[in-house]
């Protein structure tokens, strides 16, 4: 079966050995995606971070032939529960009509202390 990869340019892709997204057949998985801008900056606002994460993840999905409407599962990792409403509202803006299965998990921290949010998704492309 054909296997395609999407890259985001993250330096971790080569050192850790992963792809931003992988498509096998009609299934797409997009890896944990953090809110980094091309210049390396990270906005401190959790809603802006969430929007940036979904922008990167959906770009990878698009590169692999999918759209937001194809998403069947999302995962959101947040570093504190008090940002859940802001992050969840962005998820609602992006996926409100799609309504994928979704999980939000509060975790102890992410690789970079500036990151408040990390997201991932799975999709089935029609």
N, C-alpha and C positions, 0 to 999 in steps of 0.2 A: 504494500500500500504506500502511496506517495506521502512523504513527510516534508512539510515546508516550515521554515523558521522566519520569525520577524525579529529584528534587532532594534534596540532603541539607542545604542551608543553608550550605554552605561559601562563604565570601566569594570564593573563586577562581572559582566557577561563573559569576558575572556578569563579573568582570574579565577572565578568560581566555576565557570563552564556551564552556562545556561543561556537560554534565549528568552527574550521578552515574551514571545508567544510561539506556540507550536500548533500546526494544523496537521492532523492525520485523518484522512477521509473527510467527513463533514464535521468533525469535532475540533474545536479550538480551545486551548487553555492559554490564558495570559497570566504570567507570573506576577508575584508580588511587585507592585508598582508604587514608587514613592514620589513625592511632590517636588522634584528638582527641575528647575528651568535650565535651558541650554547653557547658560553662563555659570551654572552651579549654585545659583541663589535659591533660597527657600523662603517663601512668604511665611510669616509667623501666624497668620490667621488660619484656623483649622478648616473653615469653609473654602477658602482659596486653595488650601492644600488638597482638600478632597476633590475639588473641581479639576485641579491640575493632574492628580492621579488618574481620574477617569478619562481626561483628555488623552493622556499617554496610553492608557490601556485600550481605549477605543481606537486610537490610531493604529496600534498593533493589530487589533481585530480587523480593522478595515484593510490593512496591508495583506491579511490572510483571507480576504474575501467575505468577511462578515460585517454585520451592522449591529447597532445596539438592540434592535428588535430580535436578534438571534440569541441574545444572552439568556441563559437558563439558570445561572447561579452566580452570586457575587459573595465576596467575603471582604469585610472592612475591619482593619485592625486599628484601634485607637489607643493612645497611651494613657488617657484618663477618661472616666465616665462623663465628666462635665462637658466634654465637647461632642458627645454622641448626638445631641439634637442638631447641632450645626452640620455635622458630617452626614447625618441621616437625611436632613433636608436637601442636601446636594444630591444624594442618591435618589431621592424622590423626584427632583428636577430632571435627572438624567434617565431614570428608569420607571417613572410613575405609570406610564401606559404599558410598559413591558411586564412589570411585576415579576422579576425573577425570584427564585428562592434566594434568600439572603441571610447572612450571619454577620453580626458585629460583635467583635471580641475586644475586651479591654486587656491590654498586655503590659508587661513591666517596662518595655522600651523597645526602640528600634535601633538600627545600626548607627544612625546619625542622630544626636540629641535634638536637632532642629526639626526632625520629622515627627509629626504628631499623628499622621495617618499613613496607612499602606493599604492597597486594595488589590484584589485579583478577581478574575472572572473566568467562567466557562461558557461556551456557546456551541450551539449546533447550527451549522450553516445549511440553509435549505437547498 
